[in-house]
């Protein structure tokens, strides 16, 4: 039996030992708080309302699960689902839904639009701390550029807290 320092030999397979100070199987992540998600949603909804749009806004966490959904009393019913799907798309693909829309216009990427719950319409923005995406926000009920601006306003409202 050979003796290797810093590695494990298991059934003839070479595996690296866990780094010192990091227990195997434990992961540390940054996550959105409910308060931060509510602030983002309220700011996005307010930005659209100030421009005369009745919209819905959804915020999803890092797993794509909905945390907050706000629907203006004048927003039509489908805007709630569309905002959730935009938020989900922005989170899962780590980019704005306008950028996702442009990228998937290429036939080589078009199949990504067929993934369940994906929506390639403007109005979704990832929520990031540095380069780590911890959620997404989606706005629906304005035009694509308007929804995009409102989602950006939601993220901008908490920019200092995301540093």
VMD Tcl script that draws the C-alpha trace (Angstrom):
set ca {
  {0.00 0.00 0.00}
  {1.45 3.36 -0.99}
  {1.32 6.33 1.35}
  {0.34 9.65 -0.22}
  {0.38 12.90 1.72}
  {-2.61 15.21 1.17}
  {-4.61 12.71 -0.85}
  {-6.83 9.74 -0.22}
  {-6.65 6.43 -2.00}
  {-10.06 4.77 -2.21}
  {-10.47 1.47 -4.06}
  {-7.61 2.31 -6.37}
  {-8.99 5.79 -7.13}
  {-7.06 8.91 -6.28}
  {-9.15 11.64 -4.60}
  {-8.11 14.97 -3.17}
  {-8.70 15.48 0.53}
  {-10.96 18.36 1.57}
  {-9.13 21.66 2.05}
  {-8.28 22.51 5.63}
  {-10.97 24.55 7.36}
  {-13.73 23.58 4.92}
  {-15.74 20.57 6.06}
  {-16.70 18.25 3.25}
  {-20.32 18.71 2.19}
  {-20.85 22.17 3.71}
  {-21.63 25.06 1.35}
  {-21.88 28.70 2.29}
  {-24.05 30.98 0.11}
  {-25.34 34.52 0.05}
  {-29.13 34.73 -0.14}
  {-31.77 37.42 -0.50}
  {-33.64 38.35 2.63}
  {-37.39 38.80 2.43}
  {-36.96 42.47 3.34}
  {-34.52 43.06 0.48}
  {-36.78 41.19 -1.96}
  {-39.76 43.33 -0.89}
  {-37.76 46.54 -1.33}
  {-36.71 45.50 -4.85}
  {-40.30 44.60 -5.80}
  {-41.77 47.81 -4.39}
  {-39.16 49.97 -6.13}
  {-39.74 48.25 -9.49}
  {-43.52 48.52 -9.16}
  {-43.20 52.19 -8.13}
  {-40.94 52.98 -11.08}
  {-43.50 51.60 -13.52}
  {-46.42 53.25 -11.74}
  {-44.66 56.63 -11.95}
  {-44.50 56.19 -15.75}
  {-48.21 55.36 -15.96}
  {-47.88 51.57 -16.24}
  {-49.89 49.08 -14.19}
  {-47.58 46.11 -13.78}
  {-46.76 43.04 -11.76}
  {-43.33 42.45 -10.25}
  {-41.86 39.18 -9.01}
  {-38.64 38.50 -7.12}
  {-37.13 35.01 -7.00}
  {-34.32 33.69 -4.82}
  {-31.10 32.01 -5.92}
  {-32.98 28.74 -6.54}
  {-35.54 30.48 -8.74}
  {-38.30 30.16 -6.16}
  {-40.67 33.09 -5.77}
  {-40.22 35.27 -2.71}
  {-42.40 38.26 -3.57}
  {-45.15 38.94 -6.10}
  {-46.85 42.34 -6.32}
  {-49.59 43.06 -8.83}
  {-50.85 46.60 -9.27}
  {-54.63 46.78 -9.02}
  {-54.76 47.86 -12.67}
  {-52.49 45.10 -13.99}
  {-54.04 42.26 -15.94}
  {-53.89 38.74 -14.56}
  {-51.28 37.30 -16.95}
  {-48.70 39.89 -15.88}
  {-48.19 38.06 -12.58}
  {-47.10 34.83 -14.27}
  {-45.07 36.68 -16.89}
  {-43.16 38.65 -14.24}
  {-42.36 35.42 -12.35}
  {-41.06 33.77 -15.51}
  {-38.93 36.82 -16.40}
  {-37.41 36.84 -12.90}
  {-36.75 33.10 -13.16}
  {-35.14 33.43 -16.61}
  {-32.87 36.28 -15.44}
  {-31.78 34.22 -12.42}
  {-31.22 30.93 -14.23}
  {-29.34 32.39 -17.19}
  {-27.57 35.08 -15.10}
  {-28.38 37.86 -17.57}
  {-31.12 40.33 -18.38}
  {-34.02 38.87 -20.31}
  {-33.44 41.40 -23.10}
  {-29.91 40.02 -23.50}
  {-31.28 36.48 -23.27}
  {-33.80 37.34 -25.99}
  {-31.05 38.65 -28.27}
  {-28.76 35.67 -27.65}
  {-31.47 33.08 -28.24}
  {-32.45 34.66 -31.56}
  {-29.40 32.71 -32.80}
  {-30.65 29.27 -33.91}
  {-27.77 27.69 -32.02}
  {-29.25 28.92 -28.72}
  {-32.96 29.06 -29.59}
  {-33.74 25.75 -27.84}
  {-33.01 27.43 -24.49}
  {-36.35 29.20 -24.90}
  {-38.07 25.82 -24.71}
  {-36.95 25.14 -21.14}
  {-39.90 25.14 -18.75}
  {-40.74 28.56 -17.20}
  {-38.34 30.50 -19.45}
  {-39.61 33.73 -21.02}
  {-37.51 35.61 -23.57}
  {-39.13 39.03 -23.18}
  {-37.57 42.17 -21.72}
  {-38.25 42.95 -18.08}
  {-36.09 40.50 -16.12}
  {-32.84 41.35 -14.33}
  {-30.51 39.19 -12.27}
  {-29.84 40.30 -8.70}
  {-26.10 40.07 -8.03}
  {-23.52 40.56 -5.33}
  {-20.37 41.05 -7.36}
  {-20.50 38.28 -9.96}
  {-22.63 35.95 -7.81}
  {-26.29 35.86 -8.88}
  {-28.51 35.51 -5.81}
  {-31.91 36.09 -7.39}
  {-33.90 37.73 -10.13}
  {-36.57 40.39 -10.56}
  {-39.17 40.49 -13.31}
  {-41.60 43.20 -14.36}
  {-44.54 42.75 -16.73}
  {-47.29 45.05 -17.94}
  {-45.41 47.86 -19.68}
  {-43.60 47.42 -23.00}
  {-40.37 45.41 -23.02}
  {-38.10 48.45 -22.62}
  {-40.36 49.85 -19.89}
  {-40.41 46.57 -18.00}
  {-36.63 46.37 -18.34}
  {-36.21 49.89 -16.90}
  {-38.52 49.08 -13.98}
  {-36.66 45.87 -13.13}
  {-33.38 47.81 -13.24}
  {-34.90 50.44 -10.92}
  {-35.76 47.70 -8.45}
  {-32.17 46.45 -8.34}
  {-30.80 50.02 -8.26}
  {-32.88 50.73 -5.14}
  {-30.75 48.25 -3.15}
  {-27.44 48.66 -4.97}
  {-25.58 49.78 -1.84}
  {-26.74 46.68 0.05}
  {-25.52 44.41 -2.74}
  {-21.89 45.51 -2.51}
}
mol new
graphics top color blue
foreach p $ca { graphics top sphere $p radius 0.5 }
foreach p [lrange $ca 0 end-1] q [lrange $ca 1 end] { graphics top cylinder $p $q radius 0.2 }
display resetview
